[in-house]
Amino acid sequence: MNQVTADCASFFHERPAYRRILELLLRKYRSYGRPAGTICLPDATPEECDAVRGLFGRSFSPPLLIKTADFEAALQGTPYRGAVLKDVLECYFDTTIQTKREVRDQIDACILRVTDEATAAVQSRLCRRWLDELSHRCGEGYRLIRKALPEDGDAVRRAVLQACKSIDWLERHPDERIRLAVLSAYATSDPHALDTNTLGGKLFLHLLSMQAGVELPAGAEERAALYYNCGILCDSISSLVTQVGVRLYTDAEEHPAYRAFRLRNEAGTLTLTNLAGLTAGDSPSGKAYLVENQMVFTQLCDQAAHFHSPLICTSGQLTIAVIRLLDLLVSSGTELFYSGDFDGKGLSIAQQLLARYSDRLHPWHMTAADYAQCRSEVRLSEKSRALLRNCAGTVLAPAAEAVGHSGCDGYQELLLSQLQADLMET
């Protein structure tokens, strides 16, 4: 850096009114790689207008419009004659100016080095196809990698390797179920490398989605379902479902512990770990009833000895444990009957179940007439009202319309007598 450049940058540093102007000039230089284009400050302050007046020798007012080339030319009429705008900007901002194309080419070169290294380290055909796509500026996770590379290229290299090695491990052990942290430790030596908040964990999810042929999961439940379907147990203790009366099997025999619960008419809570060891589930009656609310479930279970069919509690949103149990039941030909609250959440759960088990699931006391019997004075939230729109065009539409028109929630607790009568009728 020469003295003229340093003195010019110092001049601007001592006059804060130039700051925003120089920031815009820096952007132009990065876009074009030369003094081109026009900067605009629509809300220029009097101080900013006075600053450029001192440089150009004429008046300015908002919107402040300056050609980048004119700004560099104006420097030649100051004590800093010979100063190059690019050098001044680099000195002022203590940076090296690269054009957008130069930055893109540099990132692409880094990606190519990363993909070449990973390709040599893994056997998975899926991973190699993904790495090839990345090297051609596409593929799942490409934007994540491009965004992260300027911050820490070595971290990106590790993350790509960790994701690929984890898929490699899964493909070499196709019949094993494994916890996410254990898989991460086996494949990468770091049990937290695949945590969902890390780049490695995010890239791993992209690869799992490719492997399963599904869209990248948008929420926690969809993510957990993807893990489970790919043989990975994640949060396998807190994902729960509680039931009474379901027959659960390991191989050809009913599981002895759950058989004891069933014969005693006692409710049993199943974790995802418990469910992973089961091979089948059915209902003695060919039917199973579902309720959303835990308190409704426990109240009904006071009469469990008189139930003709099993009762299951979803405890609000559908967990992977709930889905796993219902999948077992539907596979055995069991008919499902669901009852939930009359609000956005309850009707949304019913709609999700109908979409998944369209031939086997039946709404249970979820008509507009049922809503009229359990309507409360609690006002419907805007979020709840928005969820009601998901029911349009479905069997739940009349109930959803009644809830939306009324503007009040309806609660299962006010239908307890009807639910209990259905469970006890033979």
C-alpha positions in Angstrom: 0.0 0.0 0.0 1.4 3.4 -0.9 1.3 6.5 1.3 -1.3 8.3 -0.9 -3.7 5.4 -0.5 -3.2 5.3 3.3 -3.7 9.0 3.6 -6.8 9.0 1.5 -8.3 6.1 3.6 -7.4 8.0 6.8 -9.2 11.1 5.5 -12.4 9.1 5.0 -12.0 7.4 8.4 -11.9 10.9 10.1 -15.2 11.8 8.4 -18.0 9.4 9.3 -20.4 11.0 6.8 -18.5 9.0 4.1 -19.2 5.6 5.7 -22.4 4.6 4.0 -21.2 6.0 0.6 -18.0 3.9 0.8 -20.0 0.8 1.8 -22.1 1.1 -1.4 -19.0 1.7 -3.5 -17.5 -1.5 -2.1 -20.6 -3.4 -3.1 -20.3 -2.0 -6.7 -16.7 -3.0 -6.9 -17.4 -6.5 -5.7 -20.2 -6.8 -8.3 -18.3 -5.5 -11.3 -14.6 -5.8 -10.4 -14.1 -2.2 -11.6 -15.4 1.4 -11.0 -18.8 0.8 -12.7 -22.4 1.4 -11.9 -24.2 4.1 -9.8 -24.7 4.1 -6.1 -27.9 5.6 -4.6 -28.6 6.8 -1.1 -32.3 7.8 -1.1 -32.3 8.9 2.5 -28.9 10.7 2.5 -28.4 13.0 5.5 -27.3 16.7 5.2 -23.9 15.6 6.5 -23.5 13.0 3.7 -24.6 15.6 1.0 -22.1 18.1 2.4 -19.3 15.5 2.4 -19.7 14.7 -1.3 -20.1 18.4 -2.1 -16.7 18.9 -0.6 -15.3 16.2 -2.9 -17.1 17.1 -6.1 -17.3 20.9 -5.6 -21.1 21.0 -6.3 -24.3 20.7 -4.4 -26.1 17.3 -3.7 -29.5 16.5 -2.3 -31.4 13.3 -1.6 -31.6 10.9 -3.4 -27.8 11.0 -3.5 -26.7 9.5 -6.9 -23.0 9.0 -7.7 -21.4 7.1 -10.5 -18.5 4.9 -9.1 -16.2 6.1 -11.9 -17.0 9.7 -11.1 -16.1 9.2 -7.5 -12.7 7.8 -8.5 -12.2 10.7 -10.9 -13.1 13.2 -8.2 -10.2 11.9 -6.0 -7.8 13.1 -8.6 -8.7 16.7 -7.9 -7.8 16.3 -4.2 -4.4 16.1 -2.4 -4.8 12.3 -3.0 -4.2 12.5 -6.7 -3.1 9.1 -8.0 -5.2 7.2 -5.5 -7.0 4.1 -6.9 -10.5 3.6 -5.5 -10.1 -0.1 -5.2 -7.0 0.3 -3.1 -8.6 3.0 -1.0 -11.6 0.8 -0.3 -9.4 -2.2 0.6 -7.4 0.0 3.0 -10.5 1.7 4.5 -12.4 -1.6 5.2 -9.2 -3.7 5.8 -10.3 -6.3 3.3 -9.4 -7.8 -0.1 -11.9 -7.0 -2.8 -13.0 -10.0 -4.8 -15.6 -9.9 -7.5 -18.7 -12.2 -7.0 -17.4 -14.3 -9.8 -14.0 -14.7 -8.2 -15.6 -15.7 -4.9 -17.9 -18.2 -6.7 -15.0 -19.7 -8.5 -13.0 -20.0 -5.3 -15.9 -21.7 -3.5 -16.4 -24.1 -6.4 -12.7 -25.0 -6.3 -13.0 -25.7 -2.6 -16.1 -27.8 -3.1 -14.3 -29.8 -5.8 -11.4 -30.5 -3.4 -13.9 -31.5 -0.6 -15.9 -33.8 -2.9 -12.7 -35.4 -4.4 -11.5 -36.2 -0.9 -14.8 -37.6 0.3 -15.3 -39.7 -2.9 -12.0 -41.4 -2.2 -13.0 -42.1 1.4 -16.4 -43.7 0.9 -17.9 -46.8 -0.8 -21.6 -45.8 -0.9 -22.9 -45.4 -4.4 -25.5 -43.0 -3.1 -22.8 -40.8 -1.5 -20.7 -40.9 -4.6 -23.6 -39.8 -6.7 -24.4 -37.0 -4.3 -20.7 -35.9 -4.3 -20.7 -35.8 -8.0 -23.8 -33.6 -8.0 -22.1 -31.2 -5.6 -19.1 -31.0 -7.8 -21.4 -29.8 -10.6 -23.0 -27.1 -8.5 -26.2 -28.9 -7.6 -27.4 -31.7 -5.3 -29.1 -31.8 -1.9 -27.3 -29.5 0.6 -25.3 -27.6 -2.0 -26.6 -24.2 -0.8 -25.7 -25.2 2.8 -22.2 -26.0 1.8 -21.7 -22.8 -0.3 -22.9 -20.7 2.6 -20.7 -22.4 5.2 -17.5 -22.5 3.1 -16.4 -18.9 3.5 -16.6 -19.1 7.3 -14.7 -22.4 7.8 -13.7 -24.5 4.9 -12.1 -27.2 7.1 -15.4 -27.6 9.1 -17.2 -28.1 5.8 -14.7 -30.8 4.7 -15.3 -32.6 8.0 -19.1 -32.3 7.8 -19.2 -33.8 4.3 -17.0 -36.7 5.3 -19.0 -37.3 8.5 -22.3 -37.4 6.6 -20.9 -39.7 4.0 -19.2 -42.1 6.4 -22.4 -42.4 8.4 -24.4 -43.4 5.3 -21.6 -45.8 4.5 -21.9 -47.4 7.9 -25.7 -47.8 7.6 -25.3 -49.5 4.2 -22.8 -51.9 5.6 -25.2 -52.8 8.5 -28.7 -52.9 6.8 -30.4 -55.0 9.4 -29.3 -53.1 12.5 -31.3 -50.5 14.4 -29.0 -48.0 16.0 -29.3 -44.8 18.1 -28.3 -41.6 16.3 -25.4 -40.7 18.7 -24.0 -44.3 18.6 -24.1 -44.2 14.8 -22.3 -40.9 14.9 -19.7 -42.2 17.2 -19.1 -45.4 15.2 -18.9 -43.7 11.9 -17.1 -40.5 12.8 -15.7 -41.0 16.4 -17.8 -38.0 17.5 -21.2 -38.8 19.0 -22.4 -35.2 18.3 -21.3 -35.0 14.7 -24.8 -35.8 13.4 -26.7 -33.6 15.9 -29.4 -31.8 13.9 -28.0 -28.3 14.6 -24.6 -29.2 13.0 -23.7 -29.0 9.3 -22.8 -32.7 9.4 -26.2 -33.5 10.8 -28.0 -31.4 8.2 -26.1 -32.9 5.3 -26.8 -36.4 6.8 -30.5 -35.6 6.7 -30.3 -34.6 3.1 -28.6 -37.9 2.3 -31.2 -39.9 4.2 -34.0 -38.1 2.3 -32.3 -39.1 -1.0 -31.9 -42.7 0.3 -35.6 -42.8 1.3 -36.8 -41.0 -1.8 -38.7 -38.3 0.2 -38.6 -34.6 0.6 -36.3 -33.1 3.3 -38.3 -33.2 6.6 -39.7 -29.8 7.6 -40.5 -30.5 11.2 -39.3 -32.5 14.2 -41.9 -35.3 13.8 -41.1 -35.7 10.1 -37.4 -35.8 10.9 -37.9 -38.5 13.6 -40.0 -40.5 11.1 -37.3 -40.4 8.5 -34.7 -41.5 11.1 -36.9 -44.4 12.2 -37.7 -45.5 8.7 -33.9 -45.6 8.0 -33.2 -47.7 11.0 -32.1 -44.9 13.3 -33.6 -44.5 16.8 -33.6 -40.9 17.8 -35.3 -39.7 21.1 -36.4 -43.3 21.5 -37.4 -42.9 25.2 -39.5 -39.7 25.2 -41.5 -40.7 22.1 -44.4 -42.5 23.8 -47.8 -44.0 23.3 -50.1 -45.2 26.0 -52.7 -48.0 25.3 -55.0 -50.4 27.0 -56.1 -53.7 25.5 -53.9 -54.0 22.4 -52.3 -57.4 21.7 -48.6 -57.0 21.0 -46.4 -59.7 19.5 -42.8 -60.7 19.3 -42.5 -63.2 16.4 -45.6 -65.5 16.7 -46.2 -65.0 20.5 -47.9 -62.3 22.4 -45.4 -60.3 24.4 -45.7 -61.7 28.0 -45.4 -58.3 29.8 -48.0 -56.6 27.6 -50.2 -59.6 27.8 -50.2 -59.3 31.6 -51.2 -55.6 31.3 -53.9 -56.5 28.8 -55.4 -59.3 31.0 -55.4 -57.0 34.0 -57.1 -54.2 31.9 -54.2 -51.9 32.8 -52.9 -49.1 30.6 -49.3 -49.6 29.4 -46.9 -47.0 28.0 -44.7 -48.0 25.1 -41.6 -46.1 24.1 -40.2 -46.2 20.6 -37.5 -48.6 21.9 -40.3 -51.0 23.1 -42.1 -50.8 19.8 -38.9 -51.4 17.8 -38.8 -54.9 19.3 -42.4 -55.8 18.4 -43.3 -57.6 15.2 -47.1 -57.2 15.2 -50.1 -55.8 17.0 -53.8 -56.4 16.8 -57.2 -56.0 18.5 -59.3 -58.8 19.8 -62.4 -57.1 18.4 -60.8 -55.9 15.2 -61.3 -52.3 16.3 -59.2 -49.8 18.2 -60.3 -46.4 19.5 -58.1 -43.3 19.8 -58.4 -40.2 21.9 -56.2 -37.1 21.8 -56.5 -36.0 25.4 -54.6 -37.8 28.3 -57.1 -36.9 30.9 -59.9 -38.2 28.8 -58.0 -41.4 28.3 -57.3 -41.9 32.0 -60.9 -41.1 32.9 -62.2 -43.7 30.3 -59.7 -46.3 31.6 -61.5 -46.4 34.9 -63.9 -48.6 33.1 -61.3 -50.5 31.0 -62.5 -53.9 32.4 -65.7 -53.4 30.4 -64.2 -52.2 27.1 -64.9 -54.4 24.1 -61.9 -52.9 22.2 -58.5 -51.3 22.9 -58.1 -47.6 23.7 -55.1 -45.6 22.6 -54.0 -42.1 23.7 -52.1 -40.0 21.1 -51.3 -37.3 23.8 -51.6 -34.4 21.3 -49.4 -34.4 18.2 -48.6 -37.7 16.5 -45.3 -39.0 17.7 -43.3 -41.7 15.9 -44.3 -44.1 18.7 -48.0 -43.5 18.0 -47.5 -43.9 14.2 -45.5 -47.2 14.8 -48.3 -48.7 16.9 -51.0 -47.7 14.5 -49.0 -49.1 11.6 -48.8 -52.4 13.4 -52.6 -52.4 14.0 -53.5 -51.4 10.5 -51.2 -54.1 9.1 -53.3 -56.7 11.0 -56.5 -55.3 9.5 -57.7 -53.3 12.6 -60.2 -50.6 12.1 -59.3 -47.3 13.8 -61.7 -44.7 15.3 -60.3 -41.3 16.4 -61.8 -38.7 18.6 -60.1 -35.3 19.4 -60.8 -31.8 20.5 -62.7 -29.4 18.2 -60.0 -26.9 17.5 -57.3 -26.5 14.9 -54.9 -28.9 16.5 -57.5 -31.7 17.2 -59.0 -31.5 13.7 -55.5 -31.3 12.2 -54.5 -34.5 13.9 -57.7 -36.2 12.6 -56.9 -35.0 9.1 -53.3 -36.4 9.3 -54.6 -39.7 10.4 -57.2 -39.8 7.7 -54.5 -39.0 5.1 -52.3 -41.9 6.4 -54.9 -44.5 7.1 -57.6 -43.5 4.6 -59.2 -47.0 4.3 -59.0 -47.8 8.0 -59.6 -44.7 10.0 -63.0 -43.3 11.0 -63.8 -40.1 12.8 -65.4 -40.8 16.2 -67.8 -38.3 17.6 -66.3 -35.6 15.4 -69.4 -34.2 13.6 -70.9 -30.8 13.7 -73.6 -32.2 16.0 -71.0 -33.5 18.4 -69.3 -30.1 18.4 -72.6 -28.4 19.3 -72.6 -30.6 22.5 -69.0 -29.8 23.6 -68.6 -26.2 22.5 -66.9 -24.1 25.1 -66.7 -20.3 25.6 -62.9 -20.4 24.9 -62.2 -18.3 21.9 -60.4 -19.9 18.9 -56.9 -18.6 18.4 -55.8 -17.3 15.0 -53.3 -20.1 14.7 -56.1 -22.6 15.4 -58.4 -21.0 12.9 -55.7 -21.2 10.2 -55.3 -25.0 10.9 -59.0 -25.5 10.3 -58.5 -24.7 6.6 -56.6 -28.0 6.2 -60.0 -29.8 6.6 -61.5 -28.3 3.5 -62.8 -30.9 1.1 -62.6 -33.7 3.6 -65.1 -35.6 5.8 -64.1 -33.2 8.6 -65.1 -30.1 6.7 -68.6 -29.7 8.3 -67.2 -29.8 11.8 -64.3 -27.4 10.9 -66.8 -25.0 9.4 -69.0 -25.2 12.5 -66.0 -24.4 14.7 -64.8 -21.6 12.5 -68.3 -20.1 12.4 -68.8 -20.3 16.1 -65.2 -19.1 16.9 -65.0 -21.2 20.0 -63.1 -24.4 20.9 -64.9 -27.7 21.7 -63.4 -30.1 24.2 -63.5 -34.0 24.4 -64.1 -33.9 28.2 -67.7 -32.8 27.4 -68.3 -35.9 25.3 -67.0 -38.4 27.9 -70.3 -40.1 28.5 -70.8 -40.8 24.8 -67.3 -42.0 24.3 -67.6 -44.3 27.3 -70.9 -45.7 26.1 -69.4 -46.6 22.7 -66.5 -48.4 24.3 -68.8 -50.5 26.6 -71.5 -51.4 24.2 -71.3 -54.9 22.8 
